[in-house]
Structures are given as structure tokens and as C-alpha cells.
């Protein structure tokens, strides 16, 4: 070895040596290979640059995650609108514990479904003894016969009369003959035996079926689990989930019996979804009790426990959750506009009609906890008054916007307090299910319309079979109606 290598000082890295003249190198095969000082400096600088760039990039990612987490919790409308809870980013930050999970509280249900005593008698009918429905569509106002509408050509006078409760009533309630939403005979035969129903629905391939959990053997025998689908959803389900067929031709996904509605009655899938949701008593007329749960949800509480908790314990016939953010229907309408859930000018027109007809913003003096429900879970006994309420609620959805939360409180108001219901806390609502993401984002052209002039110029944007009350001339003067001011304090939208 030469004198330089003999005088080399060993560093912590056993192969990295430094000579006394300041040169560095690596020992390989007994020889010391030198790099020039400039090359060593360049290498060190490059390594530092890579490390700094990596740290900055990591900090940017963390900052983005923290900002997204903050936006999901923010009460500022602009920032909360940036939160996409169906995104992969939201799933990541939720798994990291950076966002608050849905507010849940224990539901005071009974301990054992097998010990629940089912009432032997129906609840007494106090105000409506007999309820019947219009089955034929009426002639259009221009004298020509219009195509049958599922919800009927309801006149403003008929609508007004339907809110006047009498012992014997006949109202529009969907299912006008030849208006669409037909069931196959095999399904009609099957649902005739269903007295206790858990119902759900999937339209336009928007969700996949989720199997309920914690269902007792007693409830499995007692309840019919009915999943209402359109043809698009049925095809989607068959491509992605195992569907079995029984001896009568019935189609099943796990515990769910698939019920196909042929010929969807509306142009808008969201409006089609309101048929099984609100008109459960019409779709399954033999049902005495029903629990509706949206298609994106997985039921995790035994349905018999739900009936005992929300209906039988305090002798209710209708139960629905309070909305997490809003009590005022005008605030909910404002949030719907911000989230582009329907055409903004049509939501405004809808609310102007309600305001003209005396609908006041919610205040603590009202007899109900809120005018805005969380409608994804509805628990009902199908009494005449409960069925009438569902019919009138659906008629508002048929005439105006498909956003049923905007119509619920209005129908309660028009019935003058005669319709009693249990609106339970939102934290209990969040304990009934596990929420799953939709298969895709829903969007329709009508949601992006900014003015009524756009509808006049582009007639293809207007629904042809729903929302017709927004186009039929209203008998009152809405020009002077001013909507109540809304203070945007919620995270919704």
C-alpha cells in the first residue's frame, strides 16, 4: 500500500475512508479510490436537495389532507362545499382519525327481540275512517287527452281539497293506470303475504345491495326484506352480485327479495326512488308495518326492535329522524341550491308557493322539533291517516321538486296538527345503519340550470312527467313573495 492509504483514518462506515490531505473515497479490493472535493460537495448537495424536496412534498400532502379534513368540519359554506365525502381522500383522512365520525348515540331498544310483544290490534283511526285513491288520469285542461301520468294531473283545487281531513277521503296517490311502475305478477303474489316489511330501493344503478346485520331469527321469519329496483339497477346488480332464483322465479340477493318496477314513471331517477320510499303502503298494500331504509345504507339494528322503540312503546304510527343541520325548510332549500340538488330557480319557485300559502320558518314555538326530516329511514304503521300523509307528501314531490325533505314540513303544516308523528334525535338515526358510498356521482342536466329563461330556450331540460306544478299557472300572485332570509350556519352544502 502507498503512504496515503496507510495514513487513512477509518470512519464509522467501514468502507469509507478519509486521507489526511482531505480527500475522500471508498475502500474496495484493498485500494482507496478518491473523488475530487467538488464531486463530493455536489453529491452531498444533491442528497440534501432530494431530502428537502421529499420533506416539502410530504408536508404538502399532509397540508392538503389537513385542509380537506378541516373543510369537512368547517361551518363556512364555501369551504364545506369543497369536502367530497365519497372521495378516496376522505376515506384516508377518516381512517387517520382526522375527521369526526357521524354523531351516534345508543338507541334505547329492548334487550331481546324474542321477548317483544307484538300488538294484536291496529291503532285506532281517529280522523280518517276510509281512504281511497284516484286510479284514472283526468283530461288535460286544453281538452285533449294527455298521456297518463303516474301521479295524475292534479289541479290546484284538488290539491287544496286533499288537505281538508274528513272521515271518508279520496285523493291522488300515484299508481294512475298505465302511468308506469308496474310489478310482475310473481312479485305481486309474493308481497301479498308481507305484513311486516323492511323496504329499500336502488334506481339507475346508483347503489349496490347491502345485507342487514344483527337480524334475529324471529325477524327473519316475520319480515319481508324487499329491495325495489328498476331495470337499469337489476342489470347492474346481476353483473356485480350473485343473484339466485327460487322455484317461483323470484330473484334474491342474500336476504333481499328483488322487486322490479318496470316502466319508470319519471324522467328523474331521484323522483323514481320516491315511489317505494313514500308510497310503501301502495306498493305493498297488505303491509301493516314498514321500515324504509335508503339503498346506500346497511341496516344494523333488528327491525323488530325498531318497531318497538319508535312505534309501539309510545303508541306512534309514524317515526322519522330530525335533520342533522336544519330545522327551517327555507334553510334546507338554500342548502339544496348550494349543492345543486335540483334547478335553483325551480327550488325558489317551490318555496315561493309555500311561503305564499303561509309556511312560516321553523321556530321553537312550533309543535314539532323540526320542519326538516332526515328521510333515509322511515318507520310506519299503515293506518288511514298515516297513509293519507304519505299520499299528500308524495303529491308534493310529484308536483314540485324531488327533494322530499322540502315538502315534509309543509304537509304537516297543512294538516293543522292532526297528523302526529315521532321525530327522533339524529344521533339515534346514525346508529341504525352503516352508510356506504354510491357507486357513482349522480347528476342530471336540470341541476345546473340557473334561470327560468334557460328552460324556455332549452325545452329538453324540463321533466315531462314530474314537477308539473312548477309549470302549471299558479292561481296566486307570486310576484310580491319574498323568501325569508337564511343565515348559512350549517356545514351542509
C-alpha atoms as one frame of an Amber mdcrd trajectory, in Angstrom:
protein
   0.000   0.000   0.000   1.156   3.597  -0.570   1.755   6.094   2.230  -1.576
   7.830   1.708  -3.617   4.725   2.289  -1.501   3.759   5.322  -2.266   7.103
   6.954  -6.014   6.817   6.179  -8.319   7.416   9.107 -11.270   4.982   9.332
 -14.776   6.472   9.515 -17.873   4.829  11.027 -18.625   3.373   7.586 -16.019
   0.641   7.381 -15.635   1.097   3.618 -15.498   4.912   3.739 -12.015   6.316
   4.303 -10.550   9.812   4.514  -6.874  10.642   3.936  -5.072  13.373   5.835
  -4.976  15.570   2.767  -8.827  15.828   2.989  -9.674  13.561   0.086 -12.432
  11.004   0.491 -13.052   7.675  -1.136 -14.151   4.098  -0.702 -12.002   1.058
   0.073 -12.536  -1.726  -2.438 -10.268  -4.740  -3.076  -7.636  -3.219  -0.809
  -7.412   0.055  -2.754  -8.651   3.550  -1.887 -10.447   5.262  -4.778 -10.590
   9.069  -4.491 -13.307  11.588  -5.534 -12.444  15.207  -6.106 -13.632  17.697
  -3.430 -16.081  19.324  -5.891 -17.636  15.968  -6.752 -18.069  15.148  -3.062
 -19.708  18.548  -2.461 -22.035  18.037  -5.453 -23.045  14.593  -4.219 -23.759
  15.882  -0.732 -25.726  18.818  -2.129 -27.805  16.564  -4.380 -28.638  14.225
  -1.483 -29.668  17.195   0.679 -31.810  18.562  -2.185 -33.604  15.236  -2.590
 -34.226  15.032   1.160 -35.529  18.613   1.333 -37.763  18.047  -1.722 -39.135
  14.856  -0.135 -39.852  16.650   3.123 -41.568  19.549   1.308 -43.642  17.119
  -0.800 -44.674  15.184   2.303 -45.622  18.418   4.057 -47.699  19.495   1.051
 -49.584  16.186   1.085 -50.148  16.434   4.838 -51.289  20.055   4.462 -53.746
  19.031   1.736 -55.109  16.223   3.927 -55.445  18.539   6.917 -57.154  21.199
   4.794 -59.592  18.617   3.420 -60.270  17.370   6.942 -60.836  20.939   8.144
 -63.151  21.719   5.216 -65.278  18.666   6.108 -65.714  20.093   9.613 -65.969
  23.765   8.666 -69.152  25.767   9.177 -68.089  28.174   6.411 -70.248  27.390
   3.375 -67.518  27.909   0.763 -65.024  25.579   2.441 -67.549  22.915   3.465
 -68.601  22.688  -0.187 -65.055  21.509  -1.020 -65.473  18.369   1.072 -66.276
  15.304  -1.026 -67.218  12.559   1.407 -67.340   9.928  -1.328 -63.714  10.527
  -2.352 -60.713   8.312  -1.613 -59.072  11.254   0.158 -61.949  11.439   2.626
 -61.650   7.689   3.294 -57.931   8.140   4.035 -58.341  11.084   6.413 -61.286
   9.343   8.097 -59.143   6.233   8.687 -56.442   8.507  10.134 -58.943   9.924
  12.621 -58.693  13.440  11.184 -62.458  13.900  10.763 -65.225  13.447  13.274
 -67.314  10.330  12.538 -71.115  10.622  12.314 -72.593  11.599  15.653 -74.058
   8.458  17.210 -75.780   7.728  20.479 -77.197   4.483  21.864 -80.752   3.654
  20.832 -82.809   2.665  23.892 -84.082  -0.520  22.295 -85.312  -3.603  24.124
 -82.768  -6.260  25.048 -84.255  -9.268  23.292 -86.374  -9.358  20.098 -87.841
 -12.681  21.216 -89.449 -11.059  24.261 -91.193  -8.245  22.361 -94.973  -8.434
  22.442 -96.481  -7.528  19.066 -99.764  -5.585  19.350-102.758  -7.700  18.435
-104.814  -4.763  17.215-104.151  -1.902  14.854-104.009   1.631  16.177-107.467
   3.285  16.286-108.457   5.505  13.368-109.301   8.916  14.834-109.843  11.214
  11.870-109.925   9.178   8.640-112.065   6.066   8.555-111.892   5.326   4.854
-109.214   6.264   2.307-109.447   5.578  -1.438-107.423   6.684  -4.443-107.902
   8.105  -7.918-106.939   5.424 -10.420-107.690   7.161 -13.744-105.971  10.238
 -15.112-108.102  13.267 -15.981-108.406  15.155 -19.263-105.844  17.896 -19.785
-107.028  21.491 -19.472-106.769  22.064 -23.236-109.416  19.425 -23.890-107.077
  16.809 -25.332-106.286  13.590 -23.538-102.717  13.761 -22.214-100.638  10.613
 -21.663-101.416   9.096 -18.244 -99.171  10.466 -15.510 -98.163   8.198 -12.620
 -99.081  10.926 -10.123-102.042  12.220 -12.115-102.921  15.641 -13.491-103.668
  17.159 -10.097-105.421  20.513 -10.249-104.729  23.256  -7.720-108.281  22.863
  -6.405-107.870  19.114  -5.921-104.589  19.689  -4.142-106.181  22.207  -1.785
-109.149  19.918  -1.027-106.849  16.971  -0.245-105.544  18.741   2.870-109.049
  19.021   4.389-109.349  15.906   6.524-112.709  14.143   6.521-113.838  10.678
   7.672-114.056   9.466   4.064-111.415  10.700   1.644-110.345  10.085  -1.933
-107.007  11.501  -3.058-104.340  11.166  -5.704-101.658   8.758  -4.553 -99.625
   7.683  -7.570-100.233   4.464  -9.496-102.577   6.008 -12.043-103.458   3.259
 -14.505-100.916   2.992 -17.354 -98.718   5.586 -15.641 -95.744   3.251 -15.133
 -94.088   1.469 -12.195 -95.675  -1.930 -12.853 -94.750  -5.014 -10.842 -94.538
  -8.531 -12.262 -97.274 -10.960 -11.234 -94.777 -13.182  -9.395 -93.827 -10.210
  -7.195 -97.427  -9.112  -6.660 -98.204 -12.635  -5.477 -95.188 -12.696  -3.152
 -95.780  -9.333  -1.417 -99.406 -10.204  -0.626 -98.148 -12.292   2.286 -95.990
  -9.483   3.705 -97.442  -7.975   6.858 -94.089  -6.727   8.218 -91.801  -5.121
   5.635 -88.266  -3.780   5.520 -88.091  -1.951   2.193 -85.267  -0.338   0.283
 -84.668   0.759  -3.291 -81.963   1.209  -5.917 -82.547   3.184  -9.101 -80.347
   3.927 -12.111 -77.589   1.624 -10.813 -76.781   4.190  -8.148 -76.115   1.704
  -5.302 -75.401  -1.961  -4.586 -77.450  -4.069  -2.113 -76.065  -4.214   1.422
 -77.012  -7.131   3.653 -78.573  -6.226   7.017 -76.759  -7.427  10.130 -77.829
  -8.285  13.692 -81.144  -9.666  12.435 -82.728 -12.159  14.814 -84.172 -15.472
  13.637 -87.595 -14.222  14.680 -87.338 -11.126  12.486 -86.035 -13.157   9.550
 -89.253 -15.185   9.666 -91.527 -12.232  10.439 -90.307  -9.611   7.949 -90.187
  -9.463   4.173 -86.973  -7.740   3.066 -87.927  -6.101  -0.244 -85.417  -4.315
  -2.482 -87.218  -2.302  -5.182 -85.184  -1.806  -8.367 -85.562  -0.539 -11.899
 -84.286  -2.422 -14.954 -81.002  -0.494 -15.075 -80.259  -1.396 -11.443 -81.297
  -5.027 -11.888 -78.863  -5.406 -14.772 -76.118  -3.704 -12.736 -76.763  -5.979
  -9.733 -76.667  -9.140 -11.843 -73.274  -8.136 -13.256 -71.749  -7.414  -9.859
 -73.554  -9.561  -7.277 -74.727 -13.158  -7.122 -78.472 -13.314  -7.751 -80.286
 -16.575  -7.047 -83.678 -17.567  -8.393 -86.264 -19.540  -6.433 -88.770 -22.073
  -7.764 -91.393 -19.368  -8.444 -88.970 -17.204 -10.416 -88.315 -14.773  -7.567
 -84.866 -13.178  -7.576 -82.812 -12.792  -4.399 -79.603 -11.149  -3.221 -78.960
 -12.606   0.206 -81.937 -11.752   2.399 -83.317  -9.184  -0.080 -86.098 -10.147
  -2.473 -85.644  -8.018  -5.608 -88.867  -6.305  -6.730 -88.633  -4.977 -10.283
 -90.612  -1.854 -11.212 -90.952  -1.819 -14.978 -91.519   1.398 -16.939 -90.107
   4.024 -14.542 -92.759   6.725 -14.140 -90.440   9.747 -14.116 -87.542  11.172
 -16.114 -85.528  11.883 -12.957 -84.137   8.763 -11.136 -84.306  10.539  -7.792
 -88.033  11.117  -8.300 -88.492   7.447  -9.252 -86.875   6.494  -5.960 -89.620
   8.306  -4.056 -92.242   5.801  -5.252 -91.220   2.898  -2.962 -89.903   5.250
  -0.297 -93.045   7.313   0.292 -95.741   5.086  -1.230 -94.704   1.888   0.538
 -98.319   1.306   1.547 -99.425   1.439  -2.099 -96.677  -0.826  -3.391 -97.212
  -3.374  -0.607-100.893  -2.950   0.340-101.013  -5.916   2.736 -98.240  -4.492
   4.904 -99.298  -3.353   8.361 -95.856  -2.097   9.384 -92.924  -0.968   7.273
 -89.378   0.282   7.752 -87.850   2.141   4.832 -84.067   2.441   4.555 -82.238
   4.064   1.637 -80.295   1.828  -0.739 -76.896   3.199   0.308 -77.411   2.011
   3.878 -76.700  -1.212   5.729 -79.263  -1.849   8.467 -77.507  -2.892  11.704
 -80.430  -2.978  14.165 -83.050  -5.709  14.368 -86.245  -4.334  12.725 -88.473
  -5.695  15.468 -86.510  -3.650  17.990 -87.072  -0.560  15.830 -90.839  -1.055
  15.721 -90.948  -1.495  19.495 -88.756   1.550  20.151 -90.266   4.031  17.711
 -93.899   2.941  17.348 -95.277   0.597  19.984 -93.560   1.930  23.102 -95.233
   5.353  22.888 -98.093   4.375  20.565 -96.835   6.219  17.499 -97.841   5.424
  13.933 -95.081   7.331  12.100 -91.447   7.945  13.063 -88.687   9.785  11.238
 -85.374  11.342  12.285 -84.654  15.016  12.719 -82.269  16.516  10.156 -78.713
  16.877  11.451 -78.271  20.509  10.386 -81.585  22.173   9.523 -84.968  22.760
  11.113 -86.077  25.530   8.793 -87.345  24.381   5.374 -86.073  27.578   3.742
 -82.580  26.897   5.069 -82.772  23.353   3.692 -83.861  24.765   0.327 -80.873
  27.108   0.350 -78.536  24.182   1.074 -80.080  22.203  -1.806 -79.356  25.082
  -4.152 -75.760  25.327  -2.999 -75.260  21.585  -3.501 -77.015  21.710  -6.900
 -79.523  19.039  -5.907 -82.099  20.472  -8.312 -82.541  23.539 -10.505 -82.103
  26.619  -8.335 -84.885  28.715  -9.903 -87.329  25.804  -9.504 -86.431  25.384
  -5.826 -87.069  29.118  -5.375 -90.433  28.834  -7.145 -91.324  25.845  -4.966
 -90.511  27.799  -1.809 -92.383  30.896  -3.015 -95.549  28.827  -3.334 -95.114
  27.512   0.196 -94.420  30.988   1.516 -97.491  32.363  -0.275 -99.558  29.612
   1.329 -98.439  30.587   4.814 -95.495  28.284   5.574 -93.500  30.025   8.308
 -89.834  29.338   9.035 -89.396  26.915  11.921 -89.196  28.423  15.398 -89.208
  26.922  18.910 -92.901  27.764  19.348 -93.898  25.222  16.712 -95.304  21.929
  17.971 -92.751  19.809  16.085 -88.985  19.525  16.804 -88.209  20.452  13.206
 -89.797  21.025   9.794 -86.965  19.139   8.085 -86.529  15.357   8.471 -83.660
  13.029   7.680 -85.774  10.947   5.341 -83.457   7.988   4.700 -85.161   5.967
   7.476 -88.960   5.976   7.867 -90.841   3.729  10.318 -94.611   3.439   9.857
 -97.782   1.730  10.847-100.038   1.881   7.822-103.096   3.497   9.348-105.503
   5.519   7.195-104.117   8.854   8.469-100.504   7.725   8.088-101.282   6.547
   4.550-103.027   9.839   3.761 -99.982  11.781   4.943 -97.739   9.661   2.696
-100.036  10.292  -0.272-100.058  14.055   0.256 -96.304  14.085   0.789 -95.804
  12.180  -2.450 -98.153  14.516  -4.336 -95.925  17.448  -3.390 -92.894  15.540
  -4.704 -94.838  14.774  -7.895 -95.884  18.400  -8.404 -92.741  20.238  -7.364
 -89.131  19.179  -6.783 -87.971  15.604  -5.982 -86.336  16.893  -2.790 -88.839
  15.330  -0.387 -87.299  16.993   2.684 -88.630  20.312   1.386 -92.225  19.028
   1.365 -92.483  17.074   4.624 -92.936  20.003   6.999 -95.319  21.742   4.599
 -97.732  18.767   4.604 -97.558  18.649   8.414 -98.418  22.357   8.436-101.371
  21.967   6.027-102.877  19.157   8.109-103.155  21.589  11.006-101.520  19.462
  13.677-103.861  16.476  13.245-101.045  14.271  11.987 -98.922  13.229  14.965
 -95.513  11.672  14.484 -92.348  10.905  16.403 -89.271  12.825  15.215 -86.373
  11.142  16.963 -82.855  12.545  17.552 -80.416  12.492  14.672 -77.768  10.717
  16.752 -80.100   7.701  17.051 -80.658   7.808  13.299 -76.894   7.457  12.748
 -76.885   4.351  14.982 -79.413   2.477  12.848 -77.179   1.922   9.824 -73.743
   1.936   8.260 -73.523   4.376   5.372 -71.874   3.180   2.156 -70.767   5.227
  -0.831 -72.835   5.405  -4.006 -71.458   3.512  -6.988 -71.027   6.840  -8.780
 -71.895  10.507  -8.583 -75.419  11.382  -9.640 -76.011  14.308 -11.932 -78.710
  15.488 -14.286 -78.934  18.455 -16.619 -81.717  20.093 -14.665 -79.478  20.541
 -11.611 -77.281  23.102 -13.379 -79.986  25.423 -14.691 -79.560  28.954 -13.373
 -82.702  30.712 -14.660 -86.188  30.017 -15.939 -85.181  31.514 -19.284 -82.899
  28.521 -19.838 -85.912  26.223 -19.632 -87.774  28.329 -22.170 -84.844  28.251
 -24.588 -83.958  24.574 -23.969 -87.226  22.729 -23.555 -85.377  19.396 -23.307
 -84.268  20.330 -19.796 -87.811  20.244 -18.431 -89.110  16.983 -16.956 -92.102
  15.748 -18.938 -93.826  13.720 -16.212 -92.898  15.323 -12.894 -92.626  18.750
 -11.312 -95.564  19.929 -13.383 -96.853  22.168 -10.613 -93.891  24.416 -11.345
 -95.214  24.987 -14.885 -98.984  24.985 -14.459-100.033  28.626 -13.829-100.362
  29.136 -10.092-103.688  30.738  -9.017-101.993  33.226  -6.680 -99.722  36.185
  -7.408 -96.176  35.148  -6.513 -94.504  38.315  -7.820 -94.588  40.041  -4.452
 -93.461  36.989  -2.442 -90.140  37.472  -0.693 -88.466  34.363   0.687 -87.298
  34.541   4.309 -83.633  35.394   4.691 -81.402  32.457   5.550 -78.324  32.606
   7.729 -75.909  29.961   6.486 -74.649  28.436   9.703 -74.613  24.714   8.869
 -71.936  22.521   7.294 -74.426  21.062   4.808 -73.618  22.233   1.310
